[in-house]
């Protein structure tokens, strides 16, 4: 079944509306920046949004689903559906470059690519989002949300959040 | 008024999924018991975070078990309205928190297993289980790293922390064999490529455990007698108490929401 021009236009409008929704815990990032927004489908004028959780128990998912429904309702869509998909599993590799820059500006160190999550006693090198120094240390593997760890800069002495590579 | 227990039609696949869901819920609940009581702020957050991961895994698994069963049950009913003898989790995971060393040892033994288990399950022919595995595998890797580091700090720490960590290893060791046990209902799923044979993970599990225990200057017990029962609902006395707390709201006010 081919997508009609009308559906295609609806899909783009729905995507644009959903893509504006921000993560309630990191409000500088949209769900599009995060890679949480996976897909938008339109069938007979009915729109369905697919999102994927960062972590299995992420409590922000319910909130994000509600915010998407509200955003779509505002954009004129009636009864939008939000569906959660698990596969393929979310990874920080999906985070946009723009998203990484916004995170750093917000004071959260963005995830490092290929930083050896597997390593049992792995050493990661994370740059301080405040002063840029890489002379940093882990305070806690687990931080204020599922997706963050707590670090400290030895150079400027500021503690900071690190968005874990996942 | 109290809500009565439900019945579940435990076909092999329903039972298999339910067992893993119960593992995640029971261990997640145990970790949540530390909330506000951990020895330091960072660990309070760590245990709440890991508990949340496990709760998320439990929800996916219960949801899938309910779907496969195809009856009137849902994730909430499966969690809140089954009695202790209907729970199918590993005995290891229901053991009380005890001191911090005991909690970390329990976590370490299980995370060293679940990390391997979920990675292997990503190849399951059951696409839902494979998808749940792909998420859980990433989370388990963190749990393993966290608890491994604590085993070393506690074992190779002070005389007191070493004594407590060794005591926990000795006491919990007998519950580790159940992770590798397979019964007839699971054998069919293994043959069908839906489940993996946990026996195939044992060598690697033991290598990881032995390496960390050794670095922690601790010793694995020579005793190889293992206690089983959780998978068929024969639990230690601790699970009933855990469930009475976990289920009290839904049992007292059936269907309560807020």
Contacts between the chains, C-beta under 8 A, distances in Angstrom:
chain1	res1	chain2	res2	distance
A	53	B	56	7.1
A	53	B	135	7.5
A	55	B	52	7.4
A	55	B	53	6.0
A	55	B	56	6.5
A	55	B	135	7.7
A	55	B	139	6.4
A	56	B	53	5.6
A	56	B	55	7.9
A	56	B	56	2.8
A	56	B	57	4.9
A	56	B	59	7.6
A	56	B	60	6.4
A	56	B	135	5.2
A	56	B	136	6.6
A	56	B	139	6.3
A	57	B	51	8.0
A	57	B	52	3.7
A	57	B	53	5.2
A	57	B	54	7.2
A	57	B	55	4.8
A	57	B	56	2.8
A	57	B	57	7.4
A	57	B	59	7.6
A	58	B	52	7.9
A	58	B	56	6.9
A	59	B	52	7.2
A	86	B	60	6.8
A	86	B	128	7.9
A	86	B	131	4.0
A	86	B	132	6.3
A	86	B	134	7.3
A	86	B	135	5.8
A	87	B	127	7.1
A	87	B	130	7.1
A	87	B	131	3.6
A	87	B	134	6.3
A	88	B	134	7.0
A	89	B	131	7.2
A	89	B	134	3.9
A	89	B	135	4.8
A	89	B	138	6.6
A	90	B	135	7.6
A	117	B	138	7.4
A	117	B	141	5.7
A	117	B	142	7.6
A	118	B	141	6.3
A	119	B	145	7.8
A	120	B	144	7.1
A	120	B	145	5.9
A	120	B	148	5.5
A	120	B	208	7.7
A	120	B	212	7.5
A	121	B	145	7.5
A	121	B	148	7.2
A	121	B	149	6.7
A	122	B	145	7.2
A	139	B	42	6.3
A	140	B	42	3.6
A	140	B	43	7.9
A	140	B	45	6.3
A	140	B	46	6.3
A	141	B	46	6.2
A	141	B	142	6.5
A	141	B	145	6.9
A	141	B	146	5.1
A	142	B	42	7.4
A	142	B	45	5.1
A	142	B	46	3.9
A	142	B	48	7.9
A	142	B	49	4.0
A	142	B	50	7.2
A	142	B	142	7.8
A	142	B	146	7.3
A	143	B	45	6.6
A	143	B	49	7.9
A	144	B	45	7.2
A	146	B	49	5.7
A	146	B	52	6.1
A	146	B	53	6.9
A	150	B	42	6.8
A	150	B	45	7.8
A	164	B	142	7.7
A	166	B	138	5.7
